[in-house]
Amino acid sequence: MALNYIWIFFFVVAFVIGLVKLIFFGDVAIFSQMMNSSFEMAKTGFEISIGLTGVLTLWMGFMKIGERGGVVKIFSRFVGPFFNKLFPSLGKEHPAYGSIMMNIAANMLNLDNAATPMGLKAMKEMQETNPTKETASDAQIMFLVLNASGLTIIPISIMVYRAQLGAVNPSDIFIPVLLATFFATLAGLMAVAWHQKINLIDKTIISYIGGLTLFIAGIIWFFSGLPKEQIQTISSVSSNLFIFSIIIGFMLLAFRKKVNVYDAFIEGAKDGFHTAVMIIPYLIAILVAIGVFRTSGAMEWFISGIAWCFQQLGINTDFIPALPTAMMKSLSGSGSRGMMVDVMKMYGADSFVGRVACTIQGSSDTTFYILAVYFGSVGVKNTRYALTCALIADFVGAVAAILIAYMFFH
């Protein structure tokens, strides 16, 4: 329901601002630009969906191999106690646990192409035990918010952009991004736990979150003393080695159980193709709304209003040019990346605002895209409080990114 109101809001605000520009400023091209944007974004949505077809087919095939090989039971032994606390409605040894764990691991390693298929598979598996098919279950909401908070340990793509734009030390945003995304994930987890009345002051939850905190602290300590070239090399190699090792592990497990690995892959791949087709209308709907909202100038006006408020309060506004990245982050991954790159081109990759934009970019994931694709893939229409909790995570991540950037770079 919330997504319905947001979708209408984007169009109505874009229309009103378009009228204001036409009547009071004589901008006769504004509605033409908005319509062109809607057509372009519809095309983009279709192209993204078609582009996902191959990736989804590939990864859902591999996930089917892992499922047949018994990987769910293996994951359940390691993370079962923790997941049982966060996803109490799923019960023990639910098939979705394996996919959820793989999705989270891929996100942490910044492997978007691997994370999305695994996430869609997890949503499908949770949907099978969802009693109300058109309404998001508690488990689906918890998973989606954790996904949207985008816990990322190795922001390799941001480092690559910084290197391409001439940053002296492209990896200097590594620790700030890690801290910002960690705070975003904690905020999302706490928001959903409050709605679902999950007790976070539980020894099992505290031990797992404490362990993750120590793990992140260890990574920070390990990478902080390495030169930039080594950080990028180790990040790239470890990420891809990890995911390829998972593929080989799935195959060996299935082979040991005398599973026909090829047939299992084909069966999963067929599901991947069907899922890619399913998400086309949902993805186009949200991208078109975002496109007209941005083209109308609504985003620019909103940012200007925020800047004015901070100026009146006497707060330092050096970070303001990076706010478009923060605003677009929830709406469009490609849009926020474009704005991050634009900031670095305009102010410099090593400028304060350039580093703020990069830290914000890595602080969370693209909430509206994830909502549209993940829920759309299983036909969920009533998302309940998922959007609210995900936006809380986004907000906390953005605020943390700005404050941490001031601590590190200002």
C-alpha positions as CSV (number, residue, x, y, z in Angstrom):
1,M,0.0,0.0,0.0
2,A,2.8,2.4,0.9
3,L,4.4,1.8,-2.5
4,N,1.1,2.7,-4.2
5,Y,1.0,6.1,-2.5
6,I,4.7,6.8,-3.2
7,W,4.2,5.9,-6.9
8,I,1.2,8.3,-7.2
9,F,3.1,11.0,-5.3
10,F,6.0,10.9,-7.8
11,F,3.6,11.4,-10.8
12,V,1.5,14.1,-9.1
13,V,4.4,16.1,-7.8
14,A,6.1,15.9,-11.2
15,F,2.9,17.1,-12.9
16,V,2.5,20.1,-10.6
17,I,6.1,21.2,-10.9
18,G,5.9,20.8,-14.6
19,L,2.8,23.1,-14.7
20,V,4.6,25.7,-12.5
21,K,7.6,25.6,-14.9
22,L,5.4,25.9,-17.9
23,I,3.0,28.7,-16.7
24,F,5.4,30.8,-14.6
25,F,8.8,30.2,-16.2
26,G,7.8,29.6,-19.8
27,D,9.5,26.2,-20.0
28,V,7.6,24.8,-23.0
29,A,9.9,21.8,-23.2
30,I,9.3,20.4,-19.7
31,F,6.4,18.1,-20.4
32,S,8.1,16.8,-23.6
33,Q,11.2,16.1,-21.5
34,M,9.1,14.3,-18.9
35,M,7.3,12.1,-21.5
36,N,10.7,11.3,-23.1
37,S,12.0,10.3,-19.7
38,S,9.0,8.0,-19.1
39,F,9.7,6.3,-22.5
40,E,13.4,6.0,-21.8
41,M,12.9,4.6,-18.3
42,A,10.4,2.1,-19.6
43,K,13.0,1.0,-22.1
44,T,15.6,0.8,-19.4
45,G,13.4,-1.3,-17.2
46,F,12.8,-3.8,-19.9
47,E,16.5,-3.9,-20.8
48,I,17.4,-4.5,-17.2
49,S,14.9,-7.3,-16.9
50,I,16.2,-8.9,-20.1
51,G,19.7,-8.4,-18.9
52,L,18.8,-10.2,-15.7
53,T,17.5,-13.2,-17.6
54,G,20.9,-14.7,-18.2
55,V,22.1,-14.0,-14.7
56,L,19.0,-15.3,-13.1
57,T,19.0,-18.4,-15.3
58,L,22.6,-19.1,-14.3
59,W,22.4,-18.5,-10.6
60,M,19.1,-20.2,-10.0
61,G,20.5,-23.2,-11.8
62,F,23.4,-23.3,-9.4
63,M,21.1,-22.8,-6.4
64,K,19.0,-25.7,-7.5
65,I,22.2,-27.8,-7.6
66,G,23.1,-26.7,-4.1
67,E,19.5,-27.4,-2.8
68,R,19.7,-30.9,-4.2
69,G,23.1,-31.4,-2.6
70,G,21.8,-30.6,0.8
71,V,23.4,-27.1,1.3
72,V,20.3,-25.9,3.2
73,K,20.9,-28.3,6.0
74,I,24.6,-27.3,6.1
75,F,23.7,-23.6,6.4
76,S,21.0,-24.4,8.9
77,R,23.6,-25.8,11.3
78,F,25.8,-22.7,11.2
79,V,23.2,-19.9,11.1
80,G,20.0,-21.8,12.1
81,P,19.9,-20.5,15.7
82,F,20.3,-16.9,14.6
83,F,17.9,-17.1,11.7
84,N,15.3,-18.9,13.9
85,K,15.3,-15.8,16.1
86,L,15.1,-13.3,13.1
87,F,12.6,-15.4,11.1
88,P,10.6,-17.2,13.7
89,S,7.6,-17.7,11.3
90,L,9.8,-19.8,9.0
91,G,10.6,-22.5,11.6
92,K,13.7,-24.6,11.5
93,E,15.4,-25.8,8.3
94,H,13.3,-23.8,6.0
95,P,14.5,-24.1,2.3
96,A,14.9,-20.3,2.2
97,Y,17.7,-20.2,4.7
98,G,20.3,-21.3,2.2
99,S,19.3,-18.7,-0.3
100,I,19.0,-16.0,2.3
101,M,22.5,-16.7,3.6
102,M,24.0,-16.8,0.0
103,N,22.3,-13.5,-0.8
104,I,23.6,-11.8,2.3
105,A,27.1,-13.1,1.7
106,A,27.0,-11.9,-2.0
107,N,25.9,-8.5,-0.9
108,M,28.6,-8.3,1.7
109,L,31.1,-9.0,-1.1
110,N,29.5,-6.4,-3.4
111,L,28.6,-9.2,-5.9
112,D,25.3,-7.7,-7.2
113,N,24.9,-10.2,-10.1
114,A,25.0,-13.1,-7.7
115,A,23.0,-11.4,-4.9
116,T,19.9,-10.7,-6.9
117,P,19.1,-14.2,-8.2
118,M,19.7,-15.6,-4.7
119,G,17.5,-13.0,-3.2
120,L,14.7,-13.7,-5.7
121,K,15.0,-17.4,-5.0
122,A,14.7,-16.8,-1.2
123,M,11.6,-14.7,-1.8
124,K,10.0,-17.5,-3.9
125,E,10.8,-20.1,-1.2
126,M,9.3,-17.9,1.5
127,Q,6.3,-17.2,-0.6
128,E,5.5,-21.0,-0.8
129,T,4.8,-21.0,3.0
130,N,3.2,-17.5,3.0
131,P,-0.4,-18.0,4.0
132,T,-1.6,-14.7,2.3
133,K,0.0,-14.6,-1.1
134,E,-0.6,-11.0,-2.0
135,T,0.6,-9.7,1.4
136,A,4.2,-9.7,2.5
137,S,5.0,-12.1,5.4
138,D,7.0,-11.1,8.4
139,A,9.9,-13.2,7.2
140,Q,9.8,-11.6,3.7
141,I,9.8,-8.1,5.2
142,M,12.8,-8.9,7.5
143,F,14.7,-10.3,4.6
144,L,13.9,-7.4,2.3
145,V,14.9,-4.7,4.8
146,L,18.2,-6.5,5.6
147,N,18.8,-6.7,1.8
148,A,17.9,-3.0,1.2
149,S,20.3,-1.9,4.0
150,G,23.0,-3.4,1.8
151,L,25.6,-4.5,4.3
152,T,28.8,-4.3,2.2
153,I,32.2,-5.3,3.4
154,I,34.2,-4.7,0.2
155,P,32.9,-1.7,-1.9
156,I,35.0,-2.7,-4.9
157,S,32.8,-0.9,-7.5
158,I,33.1,2.4,-5.7
159,M,36.8,2.0,-5.5
160,V,37.0,1.4,-9.3
161,Y,35.0,4.6,-10.0
162,R,37.3,6.6,-7.7
163,A,40.4,5.1,-9.5
164,Q,39.0,5.9,-12.9
165,L,38.4,9.5,-11.8
166,G,41.9,10.1,-10.6
167,A,41.7,9.5,-6.8
168,V,45.1,9.4,-5.2
169,N,43.9,6.6,-2.9
170,P,40.7,5.1,-4.2
171,S,40.3,2.8,-1.2
172,D,40.4,5.6,1.4
173,I,36.6,5.3,1.6
174,F,36.7,1.6,2.6
175,I,36.4,2.0,6.3
176,P,33.8,4.9,6.2
177,V,31.6,2.8,3.9
178,L,31.9,-0.2,6.0
179,L,30.9,1.7,9.2
180,A,28.0,3.5,7.4
181,T,26.5,0.4,5.9
182,F,26.9,-1.5,9.2
183,F,24.9,1.3,11.0
184,A,22.2,1.2,8.2
185,T,21.8,-2.6,8.6
186,L,21.5,-2.3,12.4
187,A,18.9,0.4,12.0
188,G,16.9,-1.7,9.6
189,L,17.1,-4.8,11.8
190,M,15.9,-2.8,14.9
191,A,13.0,-1.2,13.0
192,V,11.7,-4.5,11.7
193,A,12.3,-6.2,15.1
194,W,10.2,-3.5,16.8
195,H,7.3,-4.0,14.4
196,Q,7.5,-7.8,14.7
197,K,8.2,-7.7,18.5
198,I,11.4,-9.7,18.1
199,N,13.6,-9.5,21.3
200,L,17.0,-8.4,20.2
201,I,18.3,-8.6,23.8
202,D,18.7,-12.3,23.3
203,K,22.0,-14.1,23.9
204,T,21.8,-15.9,20.5
205,I,21.2,-12.6,18.6
206,I,23.8,-10.7,20.6
207,S,26.4,-13.4,20.1
208,Y,25.9,-13.5,16.3
209,I,25.8,-9.7,15.9
210,G,28.8,-9.4,18.3
211,G,30.6,-11.9,16.2
212,L,29.8,-10.0,13.0
213,T,31.0,-6.8,14.7
214,L,34.3,-8.4,15.6
215,F,34.6,-9.8,12.1
216,I,34.2,-6.3,10.6
217,A,36.6,-4.8,13.1
218,G,39.1,-7.5,12.0
219,I,38.7,-6.6,8.3
220,I,39.2,-2.9,9.1
221,W,42.4,-3.7,11.0
222,F,43.7,-6.0,8.2
223,F,43.0,-3.6,5.3
224,S,43.9,-0.4,7.1
225,G,47.7,-1.1,6.9
226,L,47.7,-2.2,3.2
227,P,48.5,0.0,0.2
228,K,45.7,0.9,-2.2
229,E,46.8,-1.5,-4.9
230,Q,46.8,-4.5,-2.6
231,I,43.4,-3.6,-1.2
232,Q,41.8,-3.6,-4.6
233,T,43.6,-6.7,-5.7
234,I,42.8,-8.7,-2.6
235,S,39.1,-7.5,-2.6
236,S,38.6,-8.5,-6.2
237,V,40.3,-11.9,-6.0
238,S,38.7,-12.9,-2.7
239,S,35.2,-11.9,-3.8
240,N,35.3,-13.9,-7.0
241,L,37.2,-16.8,-5.5
242,F,34.6,-17.0,-2.8
243,I,31.7,-17.2,-5.2
244,F,33.4,-19.6,-7.6
245,S,34.3,-21.8,-4.6
246,I,30.6,-21.9,-3.6
247,I,29.7,-23.1,-7.2
248,I,32.2,-25.9,-7.0
249,G,31.1,-26.8,-3.5
250,F,27.5,-27.1,-4.6
251,M,28.5,-29.4,-7.5
252,L,30.6,-31.7,-5.3
253,L,27.9,-31.9,-2.7
254,A,25.3,-32.8,-5.3
255,F,27.6,-35.3,-7.0
256,R,28.3,-37.0,-3.7
257,K,24.6,-37.5,-3.3
258,K,24.4,-39.0,-6.8
259,V,22.3,-36.1,-8.1
260,N,22.3,-35.5,-11.8
261,V,24.0,-32.1,-11.6
262,Y,23.2,-31.0,-15.2
263,D,19.5,-31.8,-14.9
264,A,19.3,-30.0,-11.6
265,F,20.9,-26.9,-13.2
266,I,18.4,-27.0,-16.1
267,E,15.5,-27.2,-13.7
268,G,16.6,-24.2,-11.7
269,A,17.5,-22.3,-14.8
270,K,13.9,-22.6,-16.1
271,D,12.7,-21.0,-12.9
272,G,15.2,-18.2,-13.4
273,F,13.8,-17.4,-16.8
274,H,10.3,-17.3,-15.6
275,T,11.2,-15.0,-12.7
276,A,13.0,-12.5,-15.0
277,V,9.8,-12.2,-17.1
278,M,7.7,-11.8,-14.0
279,I,9.5,-8.7,-12.8
280,I,9.3,-6.6,-16.0
281,P,6.0,-4.7,-15.3
282,Y,7.0,-4.0,-11.6
283,L,10.4,-2.7,-12.6
284,I,9.1,-0.5,-15.4
285,A,6.4,1.0,-13.1
286,I,8.9,2.2,-10.5
287,L,11.6,3.3,-12.9
288,V,9.1,5.4,-15.0
289,A,7.9,7.1,-11.8
290,I,11.4,7.9,-10.7
291,G,12.3,9.2,-14.1
292,V,9.5,11.8,-14.4
293,F,10.1,12.9,-10.8
294,R,13.8,13.5,-11.4
295,T,13.2,15.1,-14.9
296,S,10.6,17.5,-13.5
297,G,13.2,19.1,-11.2
298,A,11.4,18.0,-8.1
299,M,14.6,16.3,-6.8
300,E,16.6,19.5,-7.4
301,W,14.1,21.7,-5.6
302,F,13.9,19.4,-2.6
303,I,17.7,19.4,-2.2
304,S,17.7,23.2,-2.4
305,G,15.1,23.4,0.3
306,I,17.2,21.2,2.6
307,A,20.3,23.3,1.9
308,W,18.4,26.4,2.9
309,C,17.2,24.8,6.2
310,F,20.7,23.9,7.2
311,Q,22.0,27.4,6.3
312,Q,19.3,28.9,8.6
313,L,20.4,26.7,11.4
314,G,24.0,27.7,11.0
315,I,25.1,24.1,10.2
316,N,28.1,23.4,7.9
317,T,26.7,22.8,4.4
318,D,29.9,21.5,2.7
319,F,28.1,18.1,2.2
320,I,25.1,19.5,0.4
321,P,26.3,18.8,-3.2
322,A,26.4,15.1,-2.2
323,L,22.8,15.0,-1.2
324,P,21.5,14.2,-4.7
325,T,23.4,10.9,-4.3
326,A,21.6,10.2,-1.0
327,M,18.2,11.1,-2.4
328,M,18.7,9.0,-5.5
329,K,20.2,6.0,-3.6
330,S,16.8,4.7,-2.5
331,L,15.2,5.4,-5.9
332,S,17.7,4.3,-8.5
333,G,21.0,2.5,-8.3
334,S,22.2,3.8,-11.7
335,G,20.9,7.2,-10.9
336,S,22.8,7.4,-7.6
337,R,25.9,6.1,-9.3
338,G,25.6,8.7,-12.0
339,M,25.2,11.5,-9.4
340,M,28.2,10.2,-7.4
341,V,30.3,10.2,-10.6
342,D,29.0,13.7,-11.4
343,V,30.0,15.0,-8.0
344,M,33.5,13.6,-8.4
345,K,33.9,15.0,-11.9
346,M,32.7,18.5,-10.7
347,Y,34.6,18.7,-7.4
348,G,37.3,16.1,-7.7
349,A,37.5,12.5,-6.6
350,D,39.6,13.5,-3.6
351,S,37.4,16.4,-2.6
352,F,35.5,16.3,0.7
353,V,32.1,16.3,-1.1
354,G,33.4,13.6,-3.5
355,R,34.3,11.3,-0.7
356,V,30.9,12.0,1.0
357,A,29.1,11.0,-2.1
358,C,31.1,7.8,-2.3
359,T,30.5,6.9,1.3
360,I,26.7,7.6,0.9
361,Q,26.7,5.4,-2.3
362,G,28.1,2.5,-0.3
363,S,25.9,3.0,2.8
364,S,22.8,1.2,1.6
365,D,21.1,-0.4,-1.4
366,T,18.4,0.7,-3.8
367,T,15.2,0.3,-1.8
368,F,12.6,1.0,-4.4
369,Y,14.3,-1.2,-7.0
370,I,14.5,-4.1,-4.4
371,L,10.9,-3.6,-3.3
372,A,9.7,-3.6,-6.9
373,V,11.8,-6.6,-8.1
374,Y,11.7,-8.8,-5.0
375,F,8.0,-8.5,-4.2
376,G,7.0,-8.3,-7.8
377,S,8.7,-11.6,-8.6
378,V,6.3,-13.4,-6.2
379,G,3.2,-11.2,-6.8
380,V,3.1,-9.5,-3.4
381,K,1.1,-6.3,-3.6
382,N,0.6,-5.3,0.1
383,T,4.2,-4.6,1.3
384,R,2.9,-3.5,4.8
385,Y,5.7,-1.7,6.7
386,A,8.6,-2.9,4.6
387,L,9.1,0.4,2.8
388,T,9.1,2.4,6.0
389,C,11.7,0.2,7.7
390,A,13.9,0.1,4.6
391,L,13.8,3.9,4.3
392,I,14.7,4.2,8.0
393,A,17.8,2.1,7.2
394,D,18.6,4.3,4.2
395,F,18.2,7.5,6.3
396,V,20.4,6.2,9.1
397,G,23.0,5.0,6.5
398,A,23.1,8.4,4.8
399,V,23.3,10.4,8.0
400,A,26.0,8.0,9.3
401,A,27.9,8.4,6.0
402,I,27.9,12.2,6.2
403,L,29.0,12.3,9.9
404,I,31.7,9.6,9.4
405,A,32.9,11.5,6.3
406,Y,33.3,14.6,8.5
407,M,35.3,12.6,11.0
408,F,37.6,11.0,8.4
409,F,37.9,13.7,5.6
410,H,36.9,17.2,6.8
